[in-house]
């Protein structure tokens, strides 16, 4: 067996995995404060690693943006799985939608970077659309099955509505309005 094959099968070292997670968290923090032009040196410093470590994990700025974007999308998918155990399916859906609004509000500096990365990657768009649609579907279908939510809306429509709420808000204090609109929309989904 050649060295190439052994290296290909070797699991990443624990410190490498930890460094990647530190870099993703630091990048999310730095990009949300400084937007897409935030320094990669600042990301490495925030993570407590050298710039070489950052470039080993993410050879380009776009690679880092994409990884942070996927990380955030995966976090929302995992949150939906947790909330699926909430005793009230309507409240679980509301909590998940609120978490989306809070995420966008706290990551507003990253939105421009995300749009740049997602715009150029149909695979990334497809991945995030599928992951988020599945997350909403998990919560929505549970509410429908329990007779608490209407069955005449698809998860894709709910995701489009959420995105529309994000993009319709132009003021700096848009978050309270977005949360109120989400509440109104979820209330309209209740089965009467």
Secondary structure as the mmCIF struct_conf table of DSSP 4:
data_model
#
loop_
_struct_conf.conf_type_id
_struct_conf.id
_struct_conf.beg_label_comp_id
_struct_conf.beg_label_asym_id
_struct_conf.beg_label_seq_id
_struct_conf.end_label_comp_id
_struct_conf.end_label_asym_id
_struct_conf.end_label_seq_id
HELX_RH_AL_P HELX_RH_AL_P1 UNK A 3 UNK A 9
BEND BEND1 UNK A 10 UNK A 10
HELX_LH_PP_P HELX_LH_PP_P1 UNK A 11 UNK A 13
HELX_RH_AL_P HELX_RH_AL_P2 UNK A 14 UNK A 34
HELX_RH_3T_P HELX_RH_3T_P1 UNK A 35 UNK A 37
HELX_RH_AL_P HELX_RH_AL_P3 UNK A 40 UNK A 47
TURN_TY1_P TURN_TY1_P1 UNK A 48 UNK A 48
BEND BEND2 UNK A 49 UNK A 49
HELX_RH_AL_P HELX_RH_AL_P4 UNK A 51 UNK A 57
BEND BEND3 UNK A 59 UNK A 60
HELX_RH_AL_P HELX_RH_AL_P5 UNK A 61 UNK A 83
TURN_TY1_P TURN_TY1_P2 UNK A 84 UNK A 85
BEND BEND4 UNK A 86 UNK A 87
HELX_RH_AL_P HELX_RH_AL_P6 UNK A 89 UNK A 106
TURN_TY1_P TURN_TY1_P3 UNK A 107 UNK A 107
HELX_RH_AL_P HELX_RH_AL_P7 UNK A 108 UNK A 120
HELX_RH_AL_P HELX_RH_AL_P8 UNK A 122 UNK A 145
TURN_TY1_P TURN_TY1_P4 UNK A 146 UNK A 147
BEND BEND5 UNK A 148 UNK A 148
STRN STRN1 UNK A 149 UNK A 149
BEND BEND6 UNK A 151 UNK A 152
HELX_RH_AL_P HELX_RH_AL_P9 UNK A 155 UNK A 168
BEND BEND7 UNK A 171 UNK A 171
TURN_TY1_P TURN_TY1_P5 UNK A 172 UNK A 173
HELX_RH_AL_P HELX_RH_AL_P10 UNK A 174 UNK A 189
STRN STRN2 UNK A 190 UNK A 190
#
